[in-house]
């Protein structure tokens, strides 16, 4: 039996693959009904069909790069009469290359998904989450938010760091209403992420022990959320790196990152 909230839906953004799909599967295993949203209806319906034998599942297609999408998504949830008690802000991706290699509209869409949509969707759903008395918000950030930013991830690390700080403030502001908020900060995780950014071949050169599985990331995030941990770093390797990095000078960390950026990011 799950120790997660027993009533209400979990809304998972970016649920069509990767960590989002793994989080949906983990909540279904715990008996929590789901609202799944992403851009790809075929992937969503496939996942919904898999999970409906365990829980009720609603599918809502939304492209969070559209500034109107968060409001439309919240209104559709209300129209269907769905009570969302858990919000999982997972939708996201990376933009390859250095800052000036992409046109501004590419960056603007990225910021809308990673910052604008996260902020607005949280704002729109937070009153209901607070009202339930045991609401939850899980923001899927990244280990990149906790370390100096690498060459070639100008906005990615900044956006993920924003999610960590947002989580911290929301946790403090809403604790008196029983709301728990967690920023999940995984390291390298097997998913479609690196296919989208065009770095799969580069990333495949990393040793297998540096990689996390999406299901273990999902499980760590949900368990950490239920325990009231504001920041969750899955995997012993990344927990060690996080602990060590907190005691090293920023100047040294930046030099180390500068030497190794080309191994883990496209910088052309």
N, C-alpha and C positions, 0 to 999 in steps of 0.2 A: 504494500500500500504506500502511496506517495505521501511525502510531507509537504508537497506543493499545495497551493490554494485549491480547495475541493470544488469550488463553483466558479462559473464564468469562463470565458474563452481566453485563450492565448493568441494574440495577433502576432504573427511572425512575418516580417518584411523580408524580401529577398529569399523566399522559402523554396525556390525552384531547384536549388542545388547546394552543394557544399555544406558549410556550417549551418546555414538556415534550414536546410532539409534535415540535417542531423538533429537540430534543436527541436524541430517539429516532431520527429520520430521519438525523441526522448520524452517530450511532453505527452505524446500519445501513449507511450508505454506507461506513463504515470497516471493515465486516465483523464487528462486535461483536454477538453474540446478545443478545436483549433479554427482560426481564421488564417488562411494562407494567402499571401499576396506577393506578386512579382509581375514581370512583364510578359512571361512566356506561359500562355494558357495551357499548352500541351504538357509541359513539365509539371505545372501545378495540378492539373487533373490526374496525371499519372500518380503523383505523390498522394493526392486526396483519395484515390481509389485504393491505394495500398493501406492507408491509415483508417479508413472508414469502418473496418471490421473491429477497431479498438475504441474509437471515439467519434463524435459528430465532427464533421469537417465542412467548413464553408470556404469557397474560393472566390476571390475578388481580384481581378486583373487591374494593375495600376503601374504606371511608369512614374516613379518618384522624381525623375529628372524634370517633369512638368511641374511648374510652380503651383498649378491648380490641383495637383493630384492629392496632397495630404487632406485638404478640405473635402474633396470629393470622396476619398476613401472613408473618412470619418462619417460623412453623411450617409454613405451606403451601409456602413455598419449600423448606424442608428435606424435607417429605413428597414433593415432586416430584423431589428429588435434584438441585436446581439449584445450581450453584456461582456465587455472586454475587461478582464481583471489583470491580465499579464500582457505587457507590451514588450516585444523583442525587436529592437531596432538593429536589424542585421544587414539590410540592403547596402551594397557598396561594391566598389571596384577600384582599380588603380589606373592612372593615366601614365603610360610609359614615356620615358625620355625626360630631358631637362625642361625647365619652366618655359623657355622661349621656343621649344620645338613644336608646341601645340598652339593652335589659334585660341583666342580668348573664349569663344563659345564652348569649346571643349572643356575648359576649366570651369566655366560658369555652370555647365550641366553637372559636372562632378561635385561642385560645392553645393548645388541644390540637393543632390541625393545625400551627400555625406553630412551636411550641416543644416541646410534649410529644412529638408523634409524631416530629419530627426527631431529638430527643435519644434517644428509646427505640429507634427503628429503627436509628440509628447504633450504639448500644450493643450491640444484638442481632447486628448483622451485622459489626461491627468485628473480632472474632476471626478470622473466615474471610477478611476483607479483608487483615488483617495476615499471615495464614498463606501467602497466595499469593505474596508477595514483590514484587508490582508492583500492589498495590491502589490504588484511586482513590476519592475522595469529592468530589462536586461539590455544593455547597450554593448553591441559587439564592436569593440575597439581593436587594438592590435598592440603587440609588444613594441612596435615602432613608436607608439605614443610614449613609451617609458624610456627610450634611449635617444641619443642625439640623432637628428634626421640625416639620412644618407643622401648623397648626390643622386639626383634622379627621382626623388620622392618628395618634391617640394611641398605639394599640397596634401599628399596622403598622410604623412606623419602629423602634420599640423591639424588636419581634420580629425584624426584619431585622438590626438591629445585634447582637442576640444570635447570629444565625447567623454573622456575620463574626467575632465573638470566639470562638465555638465552633470555627470553621474554623482560626483562628490557633493555638489550643491543640492541637487534634487534629494539625495539621501538625507542630508541635514534638514532640509525644509519640510520633508514629508514623513519623517520618522514618527512624529506624534500621531499620525493617522494610520500607523501600521504598514506603511509602504516601505518596501525594501528595494534598493536600487544598486545595481552592480555594473561595473565596466569590465567586460571580459577581454583580456589582452593576450591572445594566443600568438605564438611565433609561427614559423612556416608550417602550413597545414595543407594536406593533400585536398585539392578542390579544383574547380574550373578557373579560379582566380588567375593563375599564371598563364593559362591559355588565352584569356581575355586580354592580358597585358602583353602577350607575345614573348614571355620570358620562360616558357616551359623548358626549352632546351638548356638554357642557362641554369635554371633552378635544379634540373635533373643531375647536375654535377655535384650538388651538395650531398654529403653523406646521409644515409638513411636515418641515422640516429638523430639528425637535426630536425626531422619531420614529425609532426603530430597528425593523428587521425581525427577526422571531423567528429566522429562519435565521442571520442574522449574529450575533445574540446567542449562539445555540447553538454556532456555529463558534468564536467568540472564547473562550467558556467552556471548551470541550474543548481547544483549542489552548493556552490559558493553563494549564490543569490539567497537560497533558503537559509543559509547560516548567517546572513547579514553582512557578508564581506563586500566591501565597496569596490575593491579591485581584486580581480582573480587572474592569476598568471598560470595557465595549465602547463604541466610537464616539469619534471625536476630540472632539466637542462635550463629552461628559461627562468625558472625560479632562482636558480643559482646565478645566472647571468644578471638578473635583476638585482639580487642582493649585492653582488660584487660591484656592479656599476654605480650603485648608490654611494660607494665609498671612494670612487675614483674622481679625479679632477675633470671638469667638463672639457678643458683644453686637451687633455690626453684622450678622452673618449672621442672628441671630434677628429683628432689626428688618426686614430684607429679606424674610425668610420670612413674617413677620406681615403685611406689606403685600400679599403676593402669594398667600397661602394660598387665598383665595376663588376664584382663577382656576383652581386645579388640584385642589381638594378640595371636597367638600360639607361645609359647616360648620353646616348647620341641624340 
